[in-house]
Amino acid sequence: MMTEKKGKAQGSRDACVRAIAEELKKDKWEVNANLEGWGKPSQVGPFVPDVEAKKGCLNRICQVVTKEMFEGNKERYIEFKNYCDEYDFHLYVVDKDGKRRQIDPETFGKK
């Protein structure tokens, strides 16, 4: 069932966003997360990132994606990254097992 699969992926993704937000908060960052119960992150161009964190003069934006969100669409990823160049940008991919890994735009989509 497609809906069940999509729901599971969204649950893993949300859990990952929550984990990142909580890790940053423990490290004394001011954190907003695009999750219920958290302050909403500021819009970056046309996007609202998953996590926005500030610590002193540092800004960090984290975006968590599932493989399905960017499958075959490197341009969509690059467009988002371009809006975030002035930030400490971290992009994570969550696999079907809920494990996350950080990716680099230069190697995205290459094997």
VMD Tcl script that draws the C-alpha trace (Angstrom):
set ca {
  {0.00 0.00 0.00}
  {1.44 3.31 -1.10}
  {-0.21 5.39 1.66}
  {1.18 3.19 4.42}
  {4.68 3.37 2.91}
  {4.44 7.16 2.59}
  {3.20 7.48 6.19}
  {6.11 5.37 7.46}
  {8.64 7.47 5.52}
  {7.08 10.69 6.88}
  {7.22 9.28 10.42}
  {10.92 8.43 10.06}
  {11.56 11.84 8.55}
  {9.75 13.66 11.37}
  {11.61 11.59 13.97}
  {14.88 12.58 12.29}
  {13.92 16.29 12.26}
  {12.98 16.05 15.95}
  {16.30 14.32 16.80}
  {18.33 17.01 15.01}
  {16.35 19.81 16.71}
  {16.82 18.21 20.13}
  {20.56 17.65 19.54}
  {21.02 21.31 18.62}
  {18.94 22.48 21.59}
  {21.09 20.35 23.96}
  {24.13 22.05 22.44}
  {22.63 25.43 23.48}
  {21.35 26.53 20.04}
  {18.11 28.53 19.79}
  {16.05 26.11 17.70}
  {12.92 26.35 15.57}
  {11.66 23.19 13.89}
  {8.91 22.62 11.36}
  {7.14 20.28 13.80}
  {4.16 20.55 16.10}
  {5.19 21.97 19.46}
  {8.20 23.91 18.15}
  {8.54 27.51 16.91}
  {8.25 27.66 13.12}
  {11.49 28.32 11.16}
  {11.77 31.46 9.03}
  {11.08 31.10 5.34}
  {14.19 30.94 3.12}
  {13.15 32.09 -0.35}
  {10.14 29.91 -1.21}
  {11.11 27.22 1.36}
  {10.46 26.70 5.06}
  {13.36 24.55 6.29}
  {12.92 21.68 8.75}
  {15.25 23.16 11.36}
  {16.58 26.67 11.87}
  {19.07 27.22 14.68}
  {20.99 30.21 15.98}
  {23.91 30.39 18.37}
  {25.56 33.77 18.80}
  {26.24 35.01 15.27}
  {25.98 31.53 13.72}
  {22.92 30.41 11.79}
  {22.27 26.81 10.85}
  {19.57 25.43 8.58}
  {18.95 21.69 8.38}
  {16.74 20.04 5.82}
  {15.86 16.36 6.05}
  {14.81 14.60 2.88}
  {13.75 11.13 1.93}
  {15.18 9.55 -1.17}
  {11.77 9.87 -2.86}
  {11.76 13.68 -2.47}
  {14.77 14.17 -4.76}
  {14.76 11.01 -6.84}
  {16.04 12.10 -10.24}
  {15.77 15.82 -9.40}
  {19.19 17.22 -8.55}
  {18.07 20.71 -9.70}
  {15.46 20.89 -6.93}
  {18.15 20.13 -4.35}
  {20.58 22.68 -5.81}
  {17.86 25.36 -5.87}
  {17.24 24.90 -2.16}
  {20.95 24.86 -1.35}
  {21.51 28.10 -3.27}
  {19.05 29.88 -0.96}
  {21.05 28.68 2.03}
  {24.59 29.54 0.97}
  {24.99 32.21 3.65}
  {24.04 29.72 6.38}
  {25.77 26.74 7.91}
  {23.83 24.40 5.60}
  {23.29 20.74 6.44}
  {21.21 18.43 4.26}
  {20.37 14.97 5.50}
  {18.91 12.00 3.67}
  {16.83 9.50 5.62}
  {16.87 5.98 4.21}
  {14.01 3.49 4.42}
  {15.36 2.18 7.75}
  {15.19 5.65 9.29}
  {18.98 6.11 9.35}
  {20.20 9.54 8.38}
  {23.32 10.63 6.58}
  {24.55 14.06 5.65}
  {25.12 14.66 1.94}
  {27.25 17.08 -0.02}
  {25.89 18.84 -3.12}
  {29.03 18.04 -5.10}
  {28.55 14.29 -4.72}
  {24.73 14.20 -4.74}
  {23.41 11.67 -7.23}
  {26.85 10.23 -8.04}
  {27.77 6.62 -7.28}
}
mol new
graphics top color blue
foreach p $ca { graphics top sphere $p radius 0.5 }
foreach p [lrange $ca 0 end-1] q [lrange $ca 1 end] { graphics top cylinder $p $q radius 0.2 }
display resetview
